[in-house]
Amino acid sequence: MVFYVTGRWFLLSTAPKGWANVFADEGGTYDRFGYNVPEDRWVTASSRQEASTIRRAIVDAANR
């Protein structure tokens, strides 16, 4: 799923094995972050201002 928040594009996976991958557009390059849906925890991105919004999008997609 492609997601746009705070002026930046993100590519999110839907966590088929519990882990969601998030790729954040950083102006021509991408940073990768991981979120564990069952454990409700970030590996690296929890301090990003967009973290709660992205988390909600991952959880909503996983619950469909």
Residue frames as qw, qx, qy, qz and C-alpha x, y, z in Angstrom:
[[0.000, 0.892, 0.453, 0.000, 0.00, 0.00, 0.00],
 [0.379, 0.314, -0.024, 0.870, 1.26, 3.48, -0.82],
 [0.334, -0.785, -0.477, 0.211, 0.55, 6.07, 1.82],
 [0.297, 0.544, -0.011, 0.784, 1.04, 9.87, 1.82],
 [0.493, -0.789, -0.344, 0.129, 1.46, 11.70, 5.14],
 [0.363, -0.819, 0.061, 0.439, 3.13, 14.97, 6.19],
 [0.338, 0.849, -0.277, -0.297, 4.27, 15.69, 2.64],
 [0.064, -0.508, 0.848, 0.136, 6.12, 12.41, 2.22],
 [0.827, 0.122, -0.376, -0.399, 5.37, 9.10, 0.46],
 [0.407, -0.385, 0.799, -0.219, 5.56, 5.78, 2.28],
 [0.678, 0.117, -0.638, -0.346, 5.29, 2.23, 0.96],
 [0.511, -0.345, 0.618, -0.487, 3.80, -0.14, 3.54],
 [0.363, 0.014, -0.912, -0.192, 3.49, -3.90, 3.58],
 [0.657, -0.409, -0.148, -0.615, 0.49, -5.50, 5.27],
 [0.295, -0.494, 0.724, -0.381, 2.50, -7.70, 7.67],
 [0.823, 0.047, -0.440, -0.355, 1.74, -11.23, 6.39],
 [0.754, -0.058, -0.588, 0.287, 4.04, -12.76, 9.02],
 [0.523, -0.703, -0.352, 0.329, 3.61, -10.18, 11.76],
 [0.390, -0.450, 0.124, 0.794, 6.22, -7.74, 10.48],
 [0.427, 0.858, 0.285, 0.011, 5.34, -4.80, 8.28],
 [0.568, -0.056, 0.183, 0.800, 8.04, -3.15, 6.21],
 [0.123, 0.938, 0.244, -0.213, 7.85, 0.60, 5.74],
 [0.588, 0.138, 0.235, 0.762, 9.87, 2.42, 3.10],
 [0.042, -0.878, -0.263, 0.397, 9.97, 6.20, 3.57],
 [0.544, 0.682, 0.147, 0.467, 10.82, 8.60, 0.76],
 [0.490, -0.688, -0.035, 0.534, 13.75, 10.70, 1.86],
 [0.201, 0.872, -0.160, -0.417, 14.12, 12.90, -1.22],
 [0.553, 0.620, -0.518, -0.202, 15.36, 10.42, -3.78],
 [0.289, 0.219, -0.911, 0.196, 16.42, 7.65, -1.41],
 [0.722, -0.432, -0.308, -0.444, 14.34, 5.47, 0.88],
 [0.145, -0.399, 0.767, -0.482, 14.74, 4.57, 4.54],
 [0.643, -0.174, -0.699, -0.259, 13.39, 1.21, 5.69],
 [0.327, -0.344, 0.564, -0.676, 11.64, 0.64, 9.01],
 [0.409, -0.138, -0.893, -0.128, 9.98, -2.37, 10.59],
 [0.486, -0.270, 0.292, -0.778, 6.81, -2.64, 12.68],
 [0.164, -0.058, -0.983, 0.061, 5.64, -5.79, 14.48],
 [0.475, -0.365, -0.309, -0.739, 1.83, -5.84, 14.47],
 [0.732, -0.405, -0.545, -0.048, 1.22, -8.56, 17.12],
 [0.603, -0.286, -0.384, 0.638, 3.75, -7.01, 19.52],
 [0.008, 0.960, 0.259, 0.111, 2.75, -3.39, 18.68],
 [0.490, -0.712, 0.199, 0.462, 6.35, -2.22, 18.43],
 [0.513, 0.835, -0.196, -0.021, 8.66, -0.45, 16.00],
 [0.877, -0.038, -0.020, 0.478, 12.17, -1.63, 15.30],
 [0.510, -0.023, 0.051, 0.859, 13.52, 1.76, 14.26],
 [0.061, 0.457, 0.353, 0.814, 10.87, 4.35, 13.39],
 [0.327, -0.673, -0.645, 0.159, 9.04, 5.01, 16.65],
 [0.277, -0.541, -0.148, 0.780, 10.60, 8.45, 16.99],
 [0.129, 0.208, 0.515, 0.822, 9.44, 9.61, 13.53],
 [0.297, 0.144, 0.253, -0.910, 6.65, 12.17, 13.70],
 [0.623, 0.108, -0.416, -0.653, 4.60, 10.01, 11.30],
 [0.111, 0.160, -0.971, 0.141, 4.96, 6.80, 13.33],
 [0.353, 0.233, 0.718, -0.552, 1.48, 6.77, 14.91],
 [0.598, 0.490, -0.041, -0.633, -0.27, 7.57, 11.62],
 [0.439, 0.407, -0.759, -0.257, 1.70, 4.90, 9.76],
 [0.087, -0.066, 0.941, -0.321, 1.05, 2.39, 12.54],
 [0.531, 0.335, 0.452, -0.634, -2.69, 3.00, 12.25],
 [0.612, 0.501, -0.345, -0.505, -2.58, 2.43, 8.48],
 [0.268, 0.309, -0.912, -0.021, -0.68, -0.87, 8.92],
 [0.224, 0.090, 0.855, -0.459, -3.03, -2.14, 11.61],
 [0.594, 0.416, 0.191, -0.661, -6.12, -1.14, 9.61],
 [0.564, 0.462, -0.567, -0.383, -4.77, -2.94, 6.52],
 [0.136, 0.219, -0.954, 0.151, -3.86, -6.03, 8.55],
 [0.330, 0.191, 0.737, -0.558, -7.38, -6.21, 10.02],
 [0.566, 0.342, -0.203, -0.722, -9.15, -6.18, 6.63]]
